[in-house]
Amino acid sequence: MELYKENQLKIYNSLSKSKEIFKTVTEGRVGMYVCGPTVYSNVHLGNLRTFMSFDMVFRYLLHLGYKVRYVRNITDAGHLESDADEGEDKIAKKARLEEIEPMEVVQRYTVNFHEVTAKYNFLPPSIEPTATGHIVEQIEMIKEIMDKGLAYEVNGSVYFDVIKYNSDGNNYGILSGRNVEDAIHNTRALDGQSEKRNPQDFALWKKADERHIMKWPSPWSDGFPGWHLECSVMSSKYLGDQIDIHGGGMDLKFPHHECEIAQSHACSGVQPVNYWMHANMLLLNGQKMAKSTGNNILPEEILTGSNKEILSKAFGVGVVRFFIMQAHYRSILDFSNEALLASEKGFNKLMEAVGILKELKVTEKSTFNVSEWKQKCYDAMSDDFNTPILIANLFEAVKFINQLKDDKATITAEDLEVLKTTLDVFVFDVLGLVNDGKEQSSDKLEGAVELLIKLRKEARENKDWALSDQIRDELLEIGIQLKDGREGTSFSVN
């Protein structure tokens, strides 16, 4: 069903910095490329938020009836510690620290990424290519760029010539808004420590030193491709020279995506992407969640509740997805235990309402305009994937369902079927929420433990120390630890 013809999708394009009506290169088909993980450590929740945002985009495009080819790569070589083409390869460094082979690092963390995304109910991409699987194509692209006079070789390394690219009438800075001429004036001279002609130039190929394990033969040296090159190669190989959507985190806009545009445009002569989409960051303790600083929480820790410093208990997949979808993908989102607890309550109300639908009675008249409400859901998602507005609309339906349950409203059989179908589509198919029952069980457990804490408090007030100790000790035996503090007694599940 071609719902996209009835619902005109608008996407915020980072290139134009405005919302634009979505028009595909090929009628009814979408080519979407998203920068995947660099597999040198476990994926953290900040990374997962970005990928979950594009999982939601993928889901909605499929629901609208588009045939989507979704390509999300795995970076398993070439990503150096510094965006300035300096430092050690992140994967090679991890391998050295753990005294294992680099491809063992790649395998371990690729498996982790797949396990986490499966647990969090992600749809797999259509194609998941790797950087190391496309070395030949990357070498060929470098040759093409050099043949056009837009790259130069120094001591076995090859760099893209940004100044030459711009002097030919192009615009390195078109995405990020950076002015290369200003950047040159504000940058100190290279003082002989770098091979680059200009600080803004970036590596297409790096000559590997003797210690570098991950290296391949090329016309210039035994080395490895630049980090930016792989995405240009893989997006064009699987989606063509001009693709519909390219996504990634906000932090990739510069230099990664800027360099992609320059490389791809240098080869094809066309703008490689029609709609650039960037998901915003997740904050923890008021700071960006990042692997490099250690300010992060792992998705698995949320499901187990094992991170006691941040979490009071475990949370289910549905709650975490609901928490993330309550914020627009372009908005900064603050993570905290309190925010998850609030999301859990909202998620449970939504799931309870979905469950009540099976028990509702129908009448000859509806006191709620279901078709108008349904269109509001589509309007929200078609306005740059506005999940917060969609969720607000879903809770309008929740309110109505509870009124129906209490015989304070009525609905026809036809409207009830539309209500059920629409909720299924947006709750489960588009938002990807999972109703595994864990959240409701968790709430019941919390209520039972709170009751026992109250009984123990009364026992202590009555100086019934034996009963007080019995409640504490028997809870501890089943993995529930009570903690007495100035503000009362809390508990944790071990």
C-alpha positions, 0 to 999 in steps of 0.5 A: 500500500503506497501510503506515501502518496497520501502522506507528504513526508517532510524531512529536516535537511542539514544541508539546507538547514530547513524542512523539505518535502521528501522526493526520492531519486526513484519513484517509490524507492528509498536509498538510505545510508547510515554511518555504523559503529567503529567496533573497538568497544561495546556500543553505549546508549548514546550510540544506540540512540542514534541507531534507534532514531534511524531504525524508527525512520526505516520503520516509518518509510517501510510502513508508508510503502516505500521499498527501502534499501538501508545500508549501515556500515561497520568501521573495522579499519582506518578510524584514527584516534584524532580526526586530524589523521593523527594517532593510532588506529582505534581498533589496533590500539585496543588490540595492543592493550588487550594483547589480541589480534585486531580482527579479534577486537572487530569480531568481539564488538561486532557481535556485541553490536548485533546482540544489543540491537537485536535485544532492543528490537532493531530491524536489521539493515538491508546491507551491512558492509565493512571497511575491510571488505572494500579496500580494492574499491577504496584504492580505485576511488583514490586513483580517480580523485588523484587523476582529477588533480584533487589529491597528492601523495607524500611519502606513501600517504595520499591527501585530499587537496581541499584548497584545490577542490574549492578553487575549482568552484566547489564548496568544502564547508557546504554541510557544516557552514565552515569557511575554509579560507577563514580556517586557514588564516586562523590555523598556525603553520604546519611547522614541518611536523605534518606532510599535508600542504594545508591543515584542512587536507584529509587523508585518503590513504595512510602509509603504515609504520612497521608496527601497524598490523592492519595494512594493505598493499596499494600503488603508494605504500603498504597502508590503510584507507582514510576513515572518511573514504569507506562511506563514500565508497560503500554508499555509492556502490550499493545506492548509486552516486546520488542517494536519498538519505544519509544519516548519522550522529550530529558529531559526524557532520564535520569532518566526516560527512563534509569529507564524504561530500568532497570525495564523492562529488570529486568523483561523480560531479553530483551532490551525493546526498539529497537529504542529510539527517543528523541525530542529536546527542544523549547527555549523562551527568550533563555531559555528552555520552562518549566512549572516550571520556568514560561518561556512558552507560551500556544498554545491557546495564539498563536491562539488568540494572547492574549499574548501581551508581546510576540505576535504581533497578532494571528496565525493559526494552519497551521502556528504553525505546519509549524514553528515547522516542519521547524526544525528537531525534534532533533534540538533546536528550538527558538520561537519568534514572528519574527519567526512566522511571517516569517513562516506565509509568507512561509506557505501562499506561500505554500498554494497559490501554492496548490490552483493554482494547480487546475487552471493549464493547461497541455501540451505534455511535462514537464519541471520539473522532477516530479518523481525525485522530488517525490522521494526526498520528500520520501528520506527526510522523510525516513532519520530520518524524516527530515522535513526541507529537505522535506519543502525545496523540497516542495518549489522547487515544489512551484517555479515550480507551479508559473512558470507554472502559468506565462507560463514559464514552462509546465507539462503533465496531468500525471505529474500534477496528481502526483504533486497534489497527492504528495503535498497532501500527504506530506503537509496535511497527513504527516506534518498535515498542516491545510489550514483554510484561517485564515493566508491569512485573517490575511495578508489582515487585516494587509495590510488594517490596514497598509494602514489606518496607512499611511493615518492617518500619512498623515492626521497628517502631514497635521494637519488634527487632526479630520481625524487622530482621526477618523481613530484611534477611529473607528479602536478601536471600532472594536478591533484594537488598534493603538500604536504611538511610536518613530519608528512609529505606530504599532497595536494590535488586541484585 
